[in-house]
Amino acid sequence: MFDASPELQMILSTIRAFVEEEIVPLERPFLDQNFAELWPQLAEKRAKAKSLGLWLPQIPMEYGGMGLSLVEHGYVSEILGRTPLGHYVFNCQAPDAGNMEILIEHGTPAQKERFLEPLLAGEIRSCFSMTEPEHPGSNPTWMSTTAVHDHNDYIINGHKWFTTGGDGAAFAIVMAVTDPQAAKHKRASQIIVPTDTPGFRLVRNTSVMGERGQGWASHAEIMYDDVRVPQSNLLGAEGAGFAIAQERLGPGRIHHCMRWIGICERSFDLMCSYANLREVAPGRPLADQQTIQNWVAESRAEINAARLMTLDAAHKIDREGSYAARDEISIIKFYVAGVLQRVLDRAIQTHGAMGMTDELPLAYWFRHERAARIYDGADEVHKRSVSRRILQRYG
Ligand SMILES: Cc1cc2nc3c(=O)[nH]c(=O)nc-3n(C[C@H](O)[C@H](O)[C@H](O)COP(=O)(O)OP(=O)(O)OC[C@H]3O[C@@H](n4cnc5c(N)ncnc54)[C@H](O)[C@@H]3O)c2cc1C
């Protein structure tokens, strides 16, 4: 049912080889050093991916991408997810990927020329600035950041955090209230703010599980103090901020889920290899222990289920659009995030102390992907909305 076409199979095997041979060797320096030190090597790998035509898999061909459908990109995302740097090297990393998609859909010709083109070329990075420390991100219709008209400009004031990749980004897409009197889903707009605009202040990269991170691999707290940008920087219609954010999230959740499945597959490979290798006594590998065998069987079943559910949701989006697939999208968002957490935990446990080190990417993922159950809609929010719709059908 979900077989990739022979043509796609060829692309996937090229990408798999590229990931194993070119990107996995950069993992250790990535885990040991900071992102900036690794930049020259990453730039080289990005140029190589581009020259092989493996650039921007999810972007239409007329914009220089590979033009893959959501399902096809899902397969790619799964392979790229096997290493923390995979998506970055192919220029399909969050949040830039989502920003590219909304700029393609809603950007004016001038916005596309100034912001989208260099983003697609990999010359700049961007960020998406919606969540505020003072308000629940789970209710994005309630926020304090405002954008007020002043002649032909907007004056933006607000406080954001968890703006991923804000450090070093060339521009932010900022969610701000433009009409506080409007219906709650029509109050906010998305506005492009170049980060060198006076009043844009990166306060700090927020420490996450002991790491502040750097560059793309970080989450910024940002103050917007009387930031003045032309009204031509409005993305889409005024008041459409919430609708555009929703649009961004449907396909984005498929990208995340397939990336998490890639993490699960790599963790599973590491767990199984180590279980065969590590002996608890001479001639008695860990793999002989029934607990480990249970973890292997349970993990395999859960990953298979997660993968089929995600591909099913992606097919439905490709066929009928995100709105029709909203139940499937919510279900995979919390289900796959849970599988990810359990599989990673078992893989770490199997490795003992080695699992806690940064010799392998397991601990990095465990630190950073705990957030999978929170960002793009916390588990509880997705469970609530899907179960409400299901129960209504029984009412
Ligand atoms: C690693 C990471 C990266 C992120 N990147 C970005 C980014 O690039 N840009 C951006 O704007 N934001 C980003 N975010 C923020 C993210 O979108 C929010 O954290 C998320 O929307 C949840 O909002 P909150 O943290 O304010 O939690 P709250 O909304 O305050 O919720 C707290 C908890 O309450 C529970 N809860 C909330 N609502 C309900 C409900 N209706 N029913 C039951 N329980 C509920 C949930 O368990 C939730 O975890 C990122 C977050 C993380 C962790």
The ligand as an SDF file (V2000), in Angstrom:
LIG
                    3D

 53 58  0  0  0  0  0  0  0  0999 V2000
   12.1460   22.5700   21.5790 C   0  0  0  0  0  0  0  0  0  0  0  0
   11.0380   23.5360   21.3320 C   0  0  0  0  0  0  0  0  0  0  0  0
   11.0380   24.2780   20.1720 C   0  0  0  0  0  0  0  0  0  0  0  0
   10.0440   25.2240   19.9310 C   0  0  0  0  0  0  0  0  0  0  0  0
   10.1120   26.0160   18.8070 N   0  0  0  0  0  0  0  0  0  0  0  0
    9.2360   27.0300   18.6590 C   0  0  0  0  0  0  0  0  0  0  0  0
    9.3790   27.9660   17.5800 C   0  0  0  0  0  0  0  0  0  0  0  0
   10.2780   27.8590   16.7290 O   0  0  0  0  0  0  0  0  0  0  0  0
    8.5310   29.0240   17.5250 N   0  0  0  0  0  0  0  0  0  0  0  0
    7.5300   29.2030   18.4400 C   0  0  0  0  0  0  0  0  0  0  0  0
    6.7960   30.1830   18.3280 O   0  0  0  0  0  0  0  0  0  0  0  0
    7.3690   28.3220   19.4520 N   0  0  0  0  0  0  0  0  0  0  0  0
    8.1920   27.2600   19.5940 C   0  0  0  0  0  0  0  0  0  0  0  0
    8.0730   26.4000   20.6540 N   0  0  0  0  0  0  0  0  0  0  0  0
    7.0190   26.6120   21.6340 C   0  0  0  0  0  0  0  0  0  0  0  0
    5.8810   25.6030   21.5460 C   0  0  0  0  0  0  0  0  0  0  0  0
    5.1010   25.8510   20.4170 O   0  0  0  0  0  0  0  0  0  0  0  0
    5.0880   25.6810   22.8530 C   0  0  0  0  0  0  0  0  0  0  0  0
    5.9430   25.2220   23.8880 O   0  0  0  0  0  0  0  0  0  0  0  0
    3.8060   24.8540   22.8250 C   0  0  0  0  0  0  0  0  0  0  0  0
    2.8530   25.4480   21.9600 O   0  0  0  0  0  0  0  0  0  0  0  0
    3.1870   24.7410   24.2310 C   0  0  0  0  0  0  0  0  0  0  0  0
    3.0150   26.0070   24.7860 O   0  0  0  0  0  0  0  0  0  0  0  0
    3.5810   26.3530   26.2540 P   0  0  0  0  0  0  0  0  0  0  0  0
    4.9800   25.8880   26.3220 O   0  0  0  0  0  0  0  0  0  0  0  0
    3.3120   27.7700   26.4980 O   0  0  0  0  0  0  0  0  0  0  0  0
    2.7670   25.4220   27.2240 O   0  0  0  0  0  0  0  0  0  0  0  0
    1.2790   25.7290   27.7970 P   0  0  0  0  0  0  0  0  0  0  0  0
    0.3780   26.1050   26.6760 O   0  0  0  0  0  0  0  0  0  0  0  0
    1.3980   26.6600   28.9190 O   0  0  0  0  0  0  0  0  0  0  0  0
    0.8680   24.3110   28.3060 O   0  0  0  0  0  0  0  0  0  0  0  0
    1.5240   23.6660   29.4010 C   0  0  0  0  0  0  0  0  0  0  0  0
    1.0310   22.2490   29.4990 C   0  0  0  0  0  0  0  0  0  0  0  0
   -0.3430   22.2850   29.8390 O   0  0  0  0  0  0  0  0  0  0  0  0
   -1.0370   21.2220   29.2400 C   0  0  0  0  0  0  0  0  0  0  0  0
   -2.1430   21.7840   28.4650 N   0  0  0  0  0  0  0  0  0  0  0  0
   -2.1820   22.9300   27.7580 C   0  0  0  0  0  0  0  0  0  0  0  0
   -3.4000   23.1090   27.1980 N   0  0  0  0  0  0  0  0  0  0  0  0
   -4.1480   22.0670   27.5760 C   0  0  0  0  0  0  0  0  0  0  0  0
   -5.4830   21.6550   27.3070 C   0  0  0  0  0  0  0  0  0  0  0  0
   -6.2960   22.3750   26.5210 N   0  0  0  0  0  0  0  0  0  0  0  0
   -5.9210   20.4900   27.8330 N   0  0  0  0  0  0  0  0  0  0  0  0
   -5.1180   19.7420   28.6130 C   0  0  0  0  0  0  0  0  0  0  0  0
   -3.8380   20.0740   28.9050 N   0  0  0  0  0  0  0  0  0  0  0  0
   -3.3680   21.2090   28.3850 C   0  0  0  0  0  0  0  0  0  0  0  0
   -0.0300   20.4740   28.3560 C   0  0  0  0  0  0  0  0  0  0  0  0
    0.4280   19.3410   29.0540 O   0  0  0  0  0  0  0  0  0  0  0  0
    1.0910   21.4690   28.1970 C   0  0  0  0  0  0  0  0  0  0  0  0
    2.3560   20.8130   28.0140 O   0  0  0  0  0  0  0  0  0  0  0  0
    9.0170   25.4060   20.8860 C   0  0  0  0  0  0  0  0  0  0  0  0
    9.0020   24.6290   22.0500 C   0  0  0  0  0  0  0  0  0  0  0  0
    9.9970   23.7160   22.2850 C   0  0  0  0  0  0  0  0  0  0  0  0
    9.9750   22.9380   23.5700 C   0  0  0  0  0  0  0  0  0  0  0  0
  1  2  1  0
  2  3  1  0
  2 52  2  0
  3  4  2  0
  4  5  1  0
  4 50  1  0
  5  6  2  0
  6  7  1  0
  6 13  1  0
  7  8  2  0
  7  9  1  0
  9 10  1  0
 10 11  2  0
 10 12  1  0
 12 13  2  0
 13 14  1  0
 14 15  1  0
 14 50  1  0
 15 16  1  0
 16 17  1  0
 16 18  1  0
 18 19  1  0
 18 20  1  0
 20 21  1  0
 20 22  1  0
 22 23  1  0
 23 24  1  0
 24 25  2  0
 24 26  1  0
 24 27  1  0
 27 28  1  0
 28 29  2  0
 28 30  1  0
 28 31  1  0
 31 32  1  0
 32 33  1  0
 33 34  1  0
 33 48  1  0
 34 35  1  0
 35 36  1  0
 35 46  1  0
 36 37  1  0
 36 45  1  0
 37 38  2  0
 38 39  1  0
 39 40  1  0
 39 45  2  0
 40 41  1  0
 40 42  2  0
 42 43  1  0
 43 44  2  0
 44 45  1  0
 46 47  1  0
 46 48  1  0
 48 49  1  0
 50 51  2  0
 51 52  1  0
 52 53  1  0
M  END
$$$$
